[in-house]
Amino acid sequence: GFLSVLCAFGTEEAVVRTRCRALLQLMERHDSEGIQALQAQSSLRDALAPQHERVMQRIAQQPGGLGFLVSLRADLIGALTDRHTEVANSTEAAYWRSLDASLRSLLSMWFDTGLLKLTMVDWQRSPALLLERLMRYERVHAMDGWRDLRRRLDSHRRIFALMHSRLP
């Protein structure tokens, strides 16, 4: 499926080897602090970045793309932890773990606290979808239906949520 296609966009081993050799040659000549060495290090770093990260960055830029990647990671985690599938212990799982590491890194960057907005949730102005999700996913103080949620959103109480501008 789609996960397997993404895994095919890994690193190019030949390019990594070439750029490693170039950096090693500079280091052997004791020229590891000059401009050429910095360029060689940068070039190697670019070669080591899996191509699927670029694909995921492009997907995230599309409408609904960030939500798609969050769902994709949930599916990926499910596939990797499901002991009843053949994939969990296969060679393909190693590629999937690499893909998961890339997704985790990108999502942690995209969901940095500086990019989230603290929003007050209230009964009158908050969308019904947000209120429904709040009821469904609240784990510390589980809610017992709409009436309980409305009571908690009463005028003398405050509930806040961290919102991302690219997710509904």
Buried (B, 14 or more C-beta within 10 A) or exposed (E): EEBEEBBEBBBEEEBBEBBBEBBEEBEEEEEBEEEBBEEBBEBBEEBEEBEBBEBBEEBBEEEEBBBBBBEBBEEBBEBBEEEEEEBBEEEBBEBBEBBBEBBEEBBEEBBEEEEBEEBEBBBEEBEEEBBEEBBEEEEEEEBEEEEEBEEBBEEEEEBEBEBBEBEE
